[in-house]
Amino acid sequence: MSETTEDQNVRVAAICDQMAALEGPLLPILHEVQEEFGYIPDGALQTIAKKLNLSRAEVHGVASFYHDFREEKAGKHVIKICRAEACQAMGADALGDQIRRHLKVDWSQTTADHKITLEPVFCLGLCACAPAAMIDGKVVGRVSADRILEKVGS
Amino acid sequence: MSIKIYVPLDSGSVALGADDVASAISAKAAKTGADIKIVRNGSFGMYWLEPMVEVETPRGRVAYGPVSTDDIDALFDADFLTGGAHKLFLGRTQEIPFLKSQSRLTFQRCGIIDPVSLDDYRANEGLSGLENALKMTDEEIVKAVTDSGLRGRGGAGFPTGIKWNTVREADGDQKYIVCNADEGDSGTFADRMIMEGEPFVLIEGMIIAGLATGATKGYVYTRSEYPTAIDVMNEAIEVARAAGVLGDNILGSGKAFDMEVRMGAGAYVCGEETSLLNSMEGKRGVVRAKPPLPALEGFLGRPTVVNNVISLCSVPVILEKGPEYYRDYGMGRSRGTIPIQIAGNVKHGGLYEVGFGLTLGEIVEQIGGGTASGRPVKAVQVGGPLGAYFPKELFDTPFDYEEFMKRDGLIGHAGVVVFDDTVDMMKQARFAMEFCAIESCGKCTPCRIGSVRGTEVVDKLERGEEPELQIELLRDLCETMKFGSLCALGGFTPYPVLSALTHFPDDFKPRALDIAAE
């Protein structure tokens, strides 16, 4: 999946050019690349490095530091369940266990059919409506395992 | 004239179904031919009543909540468009006791106005602080903020005016105002709420900070977990730019300030100001050693104010009404108001802005109404994942920076997370270490290695391996982390761990029976 086509390079380079005038452009570029491809393709690192006059290692170092940036595409649906304290106080641990058992995946894994990726998140700022989750970018509060699974059709 | 209906766009309300409620009201109105206009406002922060729908009536705004899509037909039947009686009727919004008993200075317009309407903002005294600031010298602005007693609301509690003065006096062709909106502490959502509900107050606060220090460029660094806050902020910035509030000629004064939003990428440690600056520069979010202070060498090595959202949002009211007005709220050295966020297992969860000085017990039992589960409260964590767990015995602690420190705790960003008696404090202590291990930037050893060792020690304790030795080790490890870490992540992780150990020793007894049972 991660082979770099000429086309991919052109798109990454265009993103770099578009963001070049920003002060500290690397994070915005990485976000935009991930938005475009769904992950940070391996080949993109070299293109970005060249454009920003950095080494590939430096770009890799940054991309791998942050939890958001993926090395491979996520499943069709992404479930993020908050594992932080306010949600723990309302049963988030049990909720996470139920979902993991049902999907047969652990945290930060994708189901075998590549349909669902399960990720932990530490706080969505929905601490007064716990437990909370984000499903395909949409927030849900006071959520149950059934409702999460229903939303992703599982 | 159409009837105005308010349905919050706030993420918390949306998470509880506000979008669906808004669509259902629109659809029903279209069917019945009712002439309505739906305004998506911010939340007042009463999350047990969300989605809370308000209707503008001749006797003021009245509220209904919590509303679900199933209630819409009945609400129309009950004539809610004229404030008719219904089981979800809450009366006039401003008379709801939870709201009425607050002192809303920073959040004064949050929930009331259309977040991206500058006209609404101005009609409610918005921009008066900025207008006053434009008539003052930089020194006078700094003095007003210093005299107000405002301290950093991100957690450190450093006097805002003093920080501003350092930047004001620093040499530099380009200075920056960086708003730390990387609100990662569990139990906190004040930054999110105000960015979603009243973005102009943050813009106004940042412009004033710019005028005071000579900075002409501002950044709001916020979290990727806050997409709505990012959208609302961006829209408000566009509106402010188009109206000449931001740009080369602020309100016709000839002075310049512009700003933009930057999105983090899921790293808790970037809430620490130096790693935030590294992240903005496009580096790994690794902590920098201080000195140099960011005030002197901050973003791109230039003088930079790094302030929390709530600190900056408290500035406009200080400039509008004067430092004394703000300083008159609060107690001791904690002046002004604090938006307390009550969360977790609590009946009335939400945001409560009030002068410093309420006791923890008043906050949890009276305002919060006790637990949501109805079981007894066992522990309350104050100040996020790096804050201490308080037992009921310490409920007389007043909400104040110094008073919390005296009890080996911190108020942090003023998040209060309530746990009932089913919580296992050894598990919470282990989680504190685990969280530190996950989020450590890796720069310093006590945090990077100490947190991993910490989880291992708690695991051994749980298995009953030489428990007394493990407890001694855990305390020793906490000492090392507290005094040997570069930043608050490693340095404050001992707070939840040691407070759990000290106040709930029974939970740290070996689990031999459980293991045998498995």
Interface residues (C-beta under 8 A of the other chain):
Chain A: E23 G24 P25 L26 L27 P28 L30 H31 L52 G61 V62 F65 Y66 H67 D68 F69 C82 A84 E85 A86 C87 Q88 A89 M90 V121 F122 C123 L124 G125 L126 C127 A128 C129 A130 A132 M134 G137 K138 V139 V140 G141 R142
Chain B: S11 G12 V14 A15 L16 G45 Y47 W48 E50 E183 G184 D185 S186 G187 T188 F189 D191 R192 R223 S224 E225 Y226 P227 R262 M263 G264 A265 G266 A267 Y268 S279 M280 E281 G282 K283 R284 G285 V286 F299 L300 Q341 I342 A343 G344 N345 V346 G349 G350 L351 A372 Q381 P385 G415 V417 V418 F419 D420 V423 Q428 F431 F435 I438 E439 C441
